């Protein structure tokens, strides 16, 4: 499966479809914040997502009900892997160092991160 990066508008629609499970364009627009985009704008984004293989549809007469084909977990893994290779040279040490230093974690958060790492290590033994 060849996952492609989404634009901001495409990702916004996908987030809503992952939440709704299936929807017509009108349902998607109803979930969007104000100011709501035009129907044709969202319809175009939906068609692009279908072309990229992210969603598919079921036809009921003239209506199309859209549903995700790529799961949120699959896209999350794709974006994480892309971020790791592009910004951290695939080094988890660099990632954790960035999080610890740039996000000003307090002692409790650092302890929770350490506990999480220890839990993962114990499961792999």
C-alpha positions as CSV (number, residue, x, y, z in Angstrom):
1,X,0.0,0.0,0.0
2,X,1.5,3.3,-1.1
3,X,0.3,6.0,1.3
4,X,0.7,9.6,0.3
5,X,1.0,12.8,2.4
6,X,-2.2,14.7,2.8
7,X,-2.7,18.4,2.5
8,X,-4.2,20.3,5.5
9,X,-7.7,20.3,4.0
10,X,-7.4,16.6,3.1
11,X,-6.3,15.7,6.6
12,X,-9.1,17.7,8.1
13,X,-11.7,15.7,6.1
14,X,-10.0,12.4,6.9
15,X,-10.0,13.2,10.6
16,X,-13.8,13.7,10.3
17,X,-14.3,10.5,8.3
18,X,-12.3,8.5,10.7
19,X,-14.5,9.8,13.5
20,X,-17.8,9.4,11.6
21,X,-16.8,6.0,10.0
22,X,-19.0,6.9,7.0
23,X,-20.6,10.1,5.7
24,X,-22.0,12.0,2.9
25,X,-20.4,15.3,2.0
26,X,-23.1,17.2,3.9
27,X,-22.3,15.2,7.1
28,X,-18.7,16.2,6.8
29,X,-19.5,19.9,6.4
30,X,-21.8,19.8,9.4
31,X,-18.8,18.6,11.6
32,X,-16.5,21.4,10.4
33,X,-15.9,24.6,12.4
34,X,-17.2,28.0,11.2
35,X,-16.8,29.4,8.7
36,X,-17.9,26.3,6.9
37,X,-16.4,25.7,3.5
38,X,-18.5,25.5,0.4
39,X,-20.1,22.2,-0.5
40,X,-18.1,22.1,-3.8
41,X,-14.9,22.6,-1.9
42,X,-15.4,19.7,0.4
43,X,-16.7,17.6,-2.5
44,X,-13.5,18.2,-4.4
45,X,-11.4,17.3,-1.4
46,X,-13.4,14.1,-1.0
47,X,-12.9,13.2,-4.7
48,X,-9.1,13.8,-4.3
49,X,-9.0,11.6,-1.3
50,X,-10.8,8.9,-3.2
51,X,-8.3,9.3,-6.0
52,X,-5.4,8.9,-3.6
53,X,-6.9,5.7,-2.3
54,X,-7.7,7.0,1.2
55,X,-11.5,6.6,0.9
56,X,-14.1,4.8,-1.1
57,X,-17.8,5.2,-1.5
58,X,-21.1,3.3,-1.7
59,X,-23.6,4.7,-4.2
60,X,-27.3,5.0,-3.2
61,X,-29.0,6.5,-6.2
62,X,-27.4,9.9,-6.7
63,X,-25.9,10.0,-3.2
64,X,-22.5,8.7,-2.3
65,X,-21.6,7.6,1.2
66,X,-17.9,7.8,1.8
67,X,-15.8,5.7,4.2
68,X,-12.1,5.4,5.0
69,X,-10.0,2.7,3.3
70,X,-6.8,3.8,5.1
71,X,-7.1,3.7,8.9
72,X,-6.0,6.5,11.2
73,X,-3.4,4.2,12.7
74,X,-1.9,3.5,9.2
75,X,-1.7,7.2,8.4
76,X,-0.3,8.0,11.9
77,X,2.5,5.4,11.3
78,X,3.2,6.8,7.9
79,X,3.5,10.4,9.2
80,X,5.5,9.3,12.2
81,X,8.0,7.4,10.0
82,X,8.2,10.3,7.6
83,X,8.9,12.7,10.6
84,X,11.5,10.3,12.0
85,X,13.4,10.1,8.8
86,X,13.1,13.7,7.8
87,X,13.8,15.4,11.1
88,X,15.5,12.9,13.4
89,X,17.6,10.7,11.0
90,X,15.6,7.7,12.3
91,X,17.2,8.2,15.7
92,X,14.8,7.6,18.6
93,X,17.5,9.1,20.9
94,X,17.3,12.3,18.9
95,X,13.5,12.2,19.1
96,X,13.4,11.7,22.9
97,X,16.1,14.3,23.4
98,X,14.0,16.8,21.4
99,X,10.9,16.1,23.4
100,X,12.7,16.3,26.7
101,X,14.6,19.5,25.9
102,X,12.2,21.4,23.6
103,X,8.9,20.6,25.2
104,X,10.0,21.5,28.7
105,X,8.7,18.4,30.4
106,X,8.4,18.6,34.2
107,X,9.8,15.9,36.5
108,X,6.6,14.0,36.7
109,X,6.3,13.8,32.9
110,X,9.9,12.7,32.6
111,X,9.3,10.0,35.2
112,X,6.2,8.8,33.3
113,X,8.2,8.7,30.1
114,X,10.9,6.7,31.9
115,X,8.3,4.3,33.3
116,X,6.8,3.8,29.8
117,X,10.2,2.9,28.4
118,X,10.8,0.5,31.2
119,X,7.4,-1.1,30.7
120,X,8.2,-1.6,27.0
121,X,11.6,-3.0,27.8
122,X,10.1,-5.5,30.2
123,X,7.5,-6.7,27.7
124,X,10.2,-7.3,25.1
125,X,12.2,-9.5,27.5
